[in-house]
């Protein structure tokens, strides 16, 4: 008695636990568009694309900062020296003298790059103090209130000019790449959606087939006992029932697997159960190749990246050319300076100081290294040109094939829907004829199989339609239902 009581309490606790677990499961019923919206908001793929765009944004901001004036403050606070040093005397002799001194300096400098020439101008103000321990005067000051200078490469490589062409292009490509990545999120959403939708259909078909096969088996058993059907037909019906039971088990496991994959992709936890609603119809869109190609070439990041590759190859040639000939640098500086034991006087009694320096580097014997690098850069540029030329041909061909395939899909969906309706009706008619003994079990099984194939074929036709549609959206970055270019508030992505 006590044992039965314990078992009963245990069973009650199990039932309560299962009921509690089921009550905590949140069932979400989603359409295809809702699945795509959720994926755009919280899927890992979408979150990663946002961070990649932010990285590109800050890279572009760094480039913009390099084109603007930069103000820097450098200082030595302090530099202390206590050592024996060799010092040249006024008469030219050298003596070793123990010295103790401390240097302190500040340098405030304003720099501005010159994109047009590749040089740099600067304005600075400097102050130095020298403290001599045990000597007279104990301290003095050296000031440069204003110093203006320029550094300019001669016949050199102008990095700023190429950055001004390439960096804005890279940022625009990053914007388009973000939109393209979000369309790939849509494409992946479509795949997971129809994987689960097909699993739901398979389960519904399996449940219906299981119920039908069980009913038909019971009827066949009664007929066999009356002697109106052969044992072979009875065994065939029993086998059909066993097969339908196996199919039901497999469909149940597959449904949970597909649910788990879509749930994980959308960023839901295990307490969320998903149920999908199949699209009842597809939009009537007739896509034109010329229009699709025009939008693709205007919006697709691949096209902009090809232009970027051409510019980068051209830049590499320019850099190699600058290294194979005469190179030089011009440095010019003009300012005022003052020296005194008092800080205020160091800024009063000022004298002009100026400096001009021209450095030249001429390769006399480099065994053809400069020429070799230049020729290699030229060859690489030609390879890039040919590769891009072929890529554009392939790109156009891909657009043509995608448009052609998409324009067939609405007919495929219509045909598959009609076939699904007819196959289901044929099965019901065949089943009724079997029940009155007009046809045998083989004809019934054929009708059943055709019904299941037609149902799955309809779901596959829907999948193909939306796959091709979102593939073309990703290629063209154009919303063909609304007739507008895809866009994004990129400022919101940076928050």
Long-range contacts (C-beta under 8 A, 24 or more apart in sequence): 24-271, 25-271, 25-272, 25-273, 26-271, 26-272, 26-273, 27-272, 27-273, 27-274, 27-275, 28-268, 28-272, 28-273, 28-274, 28-275, 29-275, 29-276, 29-277, 30-274, 30-275, 30-276, 30-277, 31-276, 31-277, 31-279, 32-189, 32-190, 32-193, 32-276, 32-278, 32-279, 32-466, 35-189, 35-192, 35-193, 35-262, 35-266, 35-276, 36-185, 36-186, 36-189, 36-190, 38-266, 38-267, 39-185, 39-186, 39-188, 39-189, 39-265, 39-266, 40-182, 40-185, 40-186, 42-266, 42-267, 43-185, 43-189, 43-265, 43-266, 43-267, 44-265, 44-267, 45-181, 45-184, 45-185, 45-188, 45-265, 46-181, 46-182, 46-185, 49-178, 49-181, 49-182, 49-185, 50-178, 50-493, 52-174, 52-177, 52-178, 52-181, 53-174, 53-175, 53-177, 53-178, 53-490, 53-493, 54-493, 54-494, 56-170, 56-171, 56-174, 56-177, 57-171, 57-174, 57-490, 57-494, 59-170, 59-171, 60-167, 60-168, 60-170, 60-171, 60-174, 63-163, 63-167, 66-113, 66-163, 67-113, 67-115, 67-160, 67-164, 68-112, 69-110, 69-111, 69-112, 70-110, 70-111, 70-112, 71-108, 71-109, 71-110, 71-111, 72-108, 72-109, 72-111, 73-106, 73-107, 73-108, 73-109, 74-106, 74-107, 74-109, 75-104, 75-105, 75-106, 75-107, 76-103, 76-104, 76-105, 77-104, 78-102, 78-103, 78-104, 79-103, 79-104, 99-132, 100-132, 100-133, 100-134, 101-130, 101-131, 101-132, 101-133, 102-130, 102-131, 102-133, 103-128, 103-129, 103-130, 103-131, 104-128, 104-129, 104-131, 105-129, 113-160, 114-152, 114-160, 115-158, 115-160, 115-161, 115-163, 115-164, 116-161, 117-152, 117-158, 118-152, 118-153, 118-156, 118-157, 118-158, 118-159, 118-160, 118-161, 119-150, 119-151, 119-152, 119-153, 119-330, 120-150, 120-151, 120-152, 121-148, 121-149, 121-150, 122-147, 122-148, 122-149, 122-150, 122-151, 123-147, 123-148, 123-149, 124-149, 124-335, 127-346, 137-341, 139-341, 140-339, 140-340, 140-341, 141-338, 141-339, 141-340, 141-341, 141-342, 141-343, 141-346, 142-337, 142-338, 142-339, 142-346, 143-337, 143-338, 143-339, 143-346, 143-347, 143-350, 144-335, 144-336, 144-337, 144-353, 145-335, 145-336, 145-338, 145-347, 145-350, 146-335, 146-336, 147-333, 147-334, 147-335, 147-336, 148-333, 148-334, 148-335, 149-331, 149-332, 149-333, 149-334, 149-335, 150-330, 150-331, 150-332, 150-333, 151-329, 151-330, 151-331, 152-329, 152-330, 152-331, 153-327, 153-328, 153-329, 153-330, 154-327, 154-328, 154-329, 154-330, 154-358, 154-360, 155-322, 155-325, 155-326, 155-327, 155-328, 156-322, 156-327, 156-328, 156-329, 157-318, 157-319, 157-322, 157-323, 158-318, 162-311, 162-315, 162-318, 165-311, 166-308, 166-311, 166-312, 166-315, 169-304, 169-307, 169-308, 169-311, 170-308, 172-304, 173-301, 173-304, 173-305, 173-308, 175-488, 175-490, 176-299, 176-300, 176-301, 176-304, 176-477, 177-301, 178-488, 178-490, 178-493, 179-299, 179-301, 179-477, 179-486, 179-487, 179-488, 180-300, 180-301, 180-474, 180-477, 182-488, 183-470, 183-473, 183-474, 183-477, 183-486, 184-474, 186-470, 186-473, 186-474, 187-467, 187-470, 187-471, 187-474, 188-265, 189-265, 190-463, 190-466, 190-467, 190-470, 191-463, 191-467, 192-258, 192-261, 192-262, 192-265, 193-262, 193-276, 194-459, 194-460, 194-462, 194-463, 194-466, 195-258, 195-261, 195-262, 196-255, 196-258, 196-259, 196-261, 196-262, 196-274, 196-276, 197-276, 197-278, 197-459, 197-462, 197-463, 198-258, 198-456, 198-459, 198-460, 198-463, 199-251, 199-254, 199-255, 199-257, 199-258, 199-259, 200-255, 200-275, 200-276, 201-455, 201-456, 201-459, 202-247, 202-251, 202-254, 202-255, 202-456, 203-248, 203-251, 203-252, 203-255, 205-251, 205-452, 205-455, 205-456, 206-244, 206-247, 206-248, 206-250, 206-251, 206-252, 207-248, 209-244, 209-247, 209-248, 209-448, 209-452, 210-241, 210-244, 210-245, 210-247, 210-248, 212-244, 212-431, 212-448, 213-237, 213-240, 213-241, 213-243, 213-244, 214-241, 214-244, 216-240, 216-241, 216-431, 216-434, 216-444, 217-241, 219-435, 220-441, 223-437, 228-437, 233-440, 233-441, 236-441, 236-442, 236-445, 237-441, 240-441, 240-445, 278-459, 278-462, 279-462, 279-466, 282-409, 282-410, 282-413, 282-462, 282-465, 282-466, 283-481, 284-410, 285-406, 285-410, 285-469, 285-480, 285-481, 286-407, 287-403, 287-406, 287-407, 287-472, 287-480, 288-403, 289-399, 289-400, 289-403, 289-404, 292-399, 292-402, 292-403, 292-472, 292-475, 292-476, 292-478, 293-396, 293-399, 293-400, 295-476, 295-477, 295-478, 295-485, 296-395, 296-399, 296-475, 296-476, 296-477, 299-476, 299-477, 299-478, 299-485, 299-486, 300-395, 300-475, 300-476, 300-477, 302-391, 302-395, 303-395, 306-388, 306-391, 306-392, 309-384, 309-388, 310-384, 310-385, 310-388, 313-377, 313-380, 313-381, 313-384, 313-385, 314-381, 316-377, 316-380, 316-381, 317-374, 317-377, 317-378, 317-381, 319-377, 320-370, 320-373, 320-374, 320-376, 320-377, 320-378, 321-374, 321-377, 323-370, 323-373, 323-374, 324-363, 324-370, 324-371, 324-373, 324-374, 325-363, 325-370, 326-360, 326-361, 326-362, 327-360, 327-361, 327-362, 328-358, 328-359, 328-360, 328-361, 329-358, 329-359, 330-357, 330-358, 331-355, 331-356, 331-357, 331-358, 331-359, 332-356, 332-357, 398-475, 399-475, 399-476, 402-468, 402-471, 402-472, 402-475, 403-472, 405-468, 406-465, 406-468, 406-469, 406-472, 409-461, 409-464, 409-465, 409-468, 409-469, 410-465, 412-461, 412-464, 412-465, 413-458, 413-461, 413-462, 413-465, 415-461, 416-454, 416-457, 416-458, 416-460, 416-461, 416-462, 417-458, 417-461, 419-454, 419-457, 419-458, 420-454, 420-455, 420-457, 420-458, 422-454, 423-447, 423-450, 423-451, 423-453, 423-454, 423-455, 424-451, 424-454, 424-455, 426-450, 426-451, 427-451
